[in-house]
């Protein structure tokens, strides 16, 4: 089937994390609402029942939560760009998912202002993400996807998230028995 598809998988998350520039926002976790739309042709998944032809929203939920809580972002704009790069990245070794055509994210901070709810909305097509390895590199946080060849080791911050069929946090250094993809997030404050 040709042409642009409007099919998408939507994931709405409520979480608490360190995000913001105000002194209290750098100490106290605050509520964050994230609505993520991941666009792709859902016919292959919908006609075969093969989850690898679609989006495992449980895996995406785990990855988004890890990125948000480990990152301690100052700006929701930076977090939004990092989230889009994460989901639009071409699948790496071990990732059981189909590539996306486009994605959008809306991030809202419902409790920061008394009578208003600030937020951002970003939408990007897959080519924008490039190889999807560098997710964020700003003064407060570095986030990256790491493709680790078999029999190699990832070192660095205390943990990373293994991006496979059941994403999980692993301790570093991590030695890969087979090629895999990891999400590494380090905050600098």
CORSULUR-V142287 format. One record per residue. N is the residue number from 1. PHI is phi in radians with two decimals (NA if undefined). PSI is psi in whole degrees, 0 to 359 (NA if undefined). D_LAST is the distance of its C-alpha to the last C-alpha in Angstrom with 2 decimals. Layout:
n:N phi:PHI psi:PSI d_last:D_LAST
n:N phi:PHI psi:PSI d_last:D_LAST
This chain:
n:1 phi:NA psi:124 d_last:49.31
n:2 phi:-1.61 psi:177 d_last:48.19
n:3 phi:1.54 psi:177 d_last:46.32
n:4 phi:-1.41 psi:137 d_last:43.06
n:5 phi:-1.76 psi:144 d_last:42.21
n:6 phi:-1.82 psi:2 d_last:40.75
n:7 phi:-1.00 psi:143 d_last:40.24
n:8 phi:-2.83 psi:157 d_last:36.78
n:9 phi:-1.80 psi:131 d_last:35.02
n:10 phi:-1.95 psi:140 d_last:33.02
n:11 phi:-2.35 psi:120 d_last:30.28
n:12 phi:-1.90 psi:126 d_last:29.08
n:13 phi:-2.14 psi:144 d_last:26.12
n:14 phi:-2.10 psi:127 d_last:24.93
n:15 phi:-2.64 psi:170 d_last:21.66
n:16 phi:-2.11 psi:131 d_last:18.96
n:17 phi:-2.73 psi:170 d_last:15.26
n:18 phi:-1.43 psi:115 d_last:12.05
n:19 phi:-2.71 psi:130 d_last:12.80
n:20 phi:2.37 psi:174 d_last:13.15
n:21 phi:-1.94 psi:343 d_last:12.24
n:22 phi:-1.23 psi:148 d_last:13.93
n:23 phi:-0.91 psi:317 d_last:12.41
n:24 phi:-1.18 psi:330 d_last:14.39
n:25 phi:-1.27 psi:341 d_last:13.29
n:26 phi:-1.50 psi:351 d_last:9.59
n:27 phi:-1.99 psi:312 d_last:11.28
n:28 phi:-1.66 psi:126 d_last:14.59
n:29 phi:-1.05 psi:144 d_last:15.44
n:30 phi:-2.28 psi:160 d_last:17.99
n:31 phi:-1.15 psi:141 d_last:20.93
n:32 phi:-2.42 psi:133 d_last:20.89
n:33 phi:-1.93 psi:127 d_last:24.17
n:34 phi:-2.20 psi:129 d_last:24.37
n:35 phi:-2.09 psi:116 d_last:27.72
n:36 phi:-2.00 psi:125 d_last:27.92
n:37 phi:-1.97 psi:128 d_last:31.23
n:38 phi:-2.07 psi:109 d_last:31.94
n:39 phi:-1.60 psi:133 d_last:35.11
n:40 phi:-2.91 psi:166 d_last:37.61
n:41 phi:-1.30 psi:114 d_last:41.31
n:42 phi:-1.56 psi:1 d_last:41.75
n:43 phi:-1.00 psi:311 d_last:45.39
n:44 phi:-1.01 psi:317 d_last:44.79
n:45 phi:-1.26 psi:317 d_last:42.87
n:46 phi:-1.21 psi:335 d_last:45.17
n:47 phi:-1.70 psi:339 d_last:48.37
n:48 phi:-1.89 psi:338 d_last:47.51
n:49 phi:1.36 psi:11 d_last:45.13
n:50 phi:-1.50 psi:110 d_last:42.90
n:51 phi:-1.09 psi:330 d_last:39.26
n:52 phi:-1.16 psi:347 d_last:38.17
n:53 phi:-1.59 psi:4 d_last:39.81
n:54 phi:-2.33 psi:214 d_last:37.51
n:55 phi:-2.13 psi:126 d_last:34.08
n:56 phi:-1.51 psi:96 d_last:33.11
n:57 phi:-1.16 psi:337 d_last:31.28
n:58 phi:-1.15 psi:318 d_last:30.36
n:59 phi:-1.16 psi:317 d_last:28.47
n:60 phi:-1.10 psi:319 d_last:26.79
n:61 phi:-0.99 psi:312 d_last:25.87
n:62 phi:-1.05 psi:316 d_last:24.16
n:63 phi:-1.16 psi:316 d_last:22.27
n:64 phi:-1.11 psi:314 d_last:21.12
n:65 phi:-1.08 psi:319 d_last:20.00
n:66 phi:-1.12 psi:313 d_last:18.03
n:67 phi:-1.04 psi:316 d_last:16.30
n:68 phi:-1.18 psi:315 d_last:15.56
n:69 phi:-1.38 psi:327 d_last:14.40
n:70 phi:-1.42 psi:334 d_last:12.32
n:71 phi:-1.37 psi:323 d_last:10.76
n:72 phi:0.90 psi:58 d_last:9.26
n:73 phi:-1.24 psi:149 d_last:10.59
n:74 phi:-1.53 psi:320 d_last:10.79
n:75 phi:-2.05 psi:137 d_last:14.42
n:76 phi:-1.20 psi:339 d_last:17.14
n:77 phi:-1.14 psi:318 d_last:18.73
n:78 phi:-1.15 psi:317 d_last:16.12
n:79 phi:-1.07 psi:317 d_last:16.45
n:80 phi:-1.06 psi:316 d_last:20.22
n:81 phi:-1.10 psi:316 d_last:20.45
n:82 phi:-1.09 psi:319 d_last:18.59
n:83 phi:-1.11 psi:317 d_last:20.96
n:84 phi:-1.14 psi:319 d_last:23.97
n:85 phi:-1.10 psi:322 d_last:23.20
n:86 phi:-1.07 psi:309 d_last:22.89
n:87 phi:-1.38 psi:335 d_last:26.26
n:88 phi:-1.52 psi:350 d_last:28.07
n:89 phi:-1.05 psi:142 d_last:27.35
n:90 phi:-1.04 psi:140 d_last:30.60
n:91 phi:-0.99 psi:135 d_last:30.98
n:92 phi:-1.73 psi:179 d_last:30.07
n:93 phi:-0.96 psi:131 d_last:31.83
n:94 phi:1.57 psi:341 d_last:32.06
n:95 phi:-1.41 psi:120 d_last:31.12
n:96 phi:-1.69 psi:78 d_last:34.15
n:97 phi:-2.73 psi:159 d_last:34.04
n:98 phi:-1.55 psi:154 d_last:35.78
n:99 phi:-1.23 psi:152 d_last:34.18
n:100 phi:-1.67 psi:156 d_last:33.60
n:101 phi:-1.58 psi:324 d_last:35.28
n:102 phi:-2.77 psi:166 d_last:32.83
n:103 phi:-2.67 psi:155 d_last:30.18
n:104 phi:-2.39 psi:155 d_last:28.93
n:105 phi:-2.48 psi:137 d_last:26.20
n:106 phi:-2.07 psi:127 d_last:26.11
n:107 phi:-2.10 psi:129 d_last:23.02
n:108 phi:-2.24 psi:144 d_last:23.65
n:109 phi:-1.94 psi:88 d_last:21.78
n:110 phi:-1.23 psi:344 d_last:24.84
n:111 phi:-2.04 psi:9 d_last:23.62
n:112 phi:-1.42 psi:326 d_last:21.50
n:113 phi:-1.99 psi:152 d_last:24.64
n:114 phi:-1.21 psi:316 d_last:27.82
n:115 phi:-2.16 psi:21 d_last:30.45
n:116 phi:-2.66 psi:159 d_last:28.86
n:117 phi:-2.13 psi:104 d_last:26.85
n:118 phi:-1.34 psi:155 d_last:24.60
n:119 phi:-2.98 psi:173 d_last:24.10
n:120 phi:-2.32 psi:156 d_last:24.26
n:121 phi:-2.34 psi:129 d_last:26.73
n:122 phi:-2.29 psi:143 d_last:26.54
n:123 phi:-2.39 psi:134 d_last:29.31
n:124 phi:-2.47 psi:152 d_last:29.57
n:125 phi:-1.59 psi:157 d_last:32.21
n:126 phi:-0.93 psi:316 d_last:31.58
n:127 phi:-0.99 psi:332 d_last:32.15
n:128 phi:-1.00 psi:327 d_last:29.18
n:129 phi:-1.32 psi:346 d_last:26.81
n:130 phi:1.04 psi:224 d_last:28.35
n:131 phi:-1.36 psi:349 d_last:27.68
n:132 phi:1.23 psi:19 d_last:24.76
n:133 phi:-1.48 psi:316 d_last:22.63
n:134 phi:-1.57 psi:112 d_last:19.68
n:135 phi:-1.65 psi:317 d_last:18.42
n:136 phi:-2.70 psi:138 d_last:15.23
n:137 phi:-2.58 psi:81 d_last:13.57
n:138 phi:-2.19 psi:176 d_last:11.44
n:139 phi:-1.02 psi:329 d_last:8.45
n:140 phi:-1.66 psi:342 d_last:6.17
n:141 phi:-2.68 psi:144 d_last:8.55
n:142 phi:-2.14 psi:126 d_last:11.50
n:143 phi:-2.31 psi:135 d_last:14.45
n:144 phi:-2.66 psi:152 d_last:17.86
n:145 phi:-1.60 psi:135 d_last:21.22
n:146 phi:-2.09 psi:122 d_last:22.58
n:147 phi:-1.61 psi:115 d_last:26.35
n:148 phi:-1.88 psi:117 d_last:27.22
n:149 phi:-1.15 psi:159 d_last:30.84
n:150 phi:-0.99 psi:145 d_last:32.93
n:151 phi:1.11 psi:28 d_last:32.64
n:152 phi:-2.10 psi:169 d_last:29.25
n:153 phi:-2.20 psi:140 d_last:25.94
n:154 phi:-1.85 psi:129 d_last:22.35
n:155 phi:-2.08 psi:173 d_last:19.74
n:156 phi:2.32 psi:221 d_last:15.97
n:157 phi:-0.93 psi:165 d_last:13.56
n:158 phi:-1.06 psi:330 d_last:15.56
n:159 phi:-2.41 psi:167 d_last:17.21
n:160 phi:-2.58 psi:167 d_last:18.55
n:161 phi:-1.92 psi:125 d_last:21.15
n:162 phi:-1.35 psi:123 d_last:24.64
n:163 phi:-1.71 psi:80 d_last:26.19
n:164 phi:-2.19 psi:199 d_last:29.82
n:165 phi:-1.04 psi:333 d_last:32.43
n:166 phi:-2.27 psi:81 d_last:30.57
n:167 phi:-0.92 psi:137 d_last:26.79
n:168 phi:-2.62 psi:153 d_last:25.14
n:169 phi:-1.38 psi:134 d_last:22.00
n:170 phi:-2.15 psi:151 d_last:22.66
n:171 phi:-1.39 psi:145 d_last:21.21
n:172 phi:-1.81 psi:147 d_last:20.25
n:173 phi:-1.22 psi:147 d_last:22.00
n:174 phi:-2.08 psi:125 d_last:24.32
n:175 phi:-1.79 psi:125 d_last:27.75
n:176 phi:-1.50 psi:124 d_last:29.55
n:177 phi:-1.39 psi:333 d_last:33.24
n:178 phi:-2.44 psi:166 d_last:33.82
n:179 phi:-1.00 psi:138 d_last:32.05
n:180 phi:-2.66 psi:173 d_last:29.28
n:181 phi:-2.17 psi:134 d_last:26.33
n:182 phi:-2.20 psi:154 d_last:22.87
n:183 phi:-1.87 psi:118 d_last:19.79
n:184 phi:-2.03 psi:128 d_last:16.59
n:185 phi:-2.27 psi:128 d_last:13.19
n:186 phi:-2.29 psi:127 d_last:9.84
n:187 phi:-1.76 psi:149 d_last:6.46
n:188 phi:-2.16 psi:97 d_last:3.80
n:189 phi:-2.47 psi:NA d_last:0.00
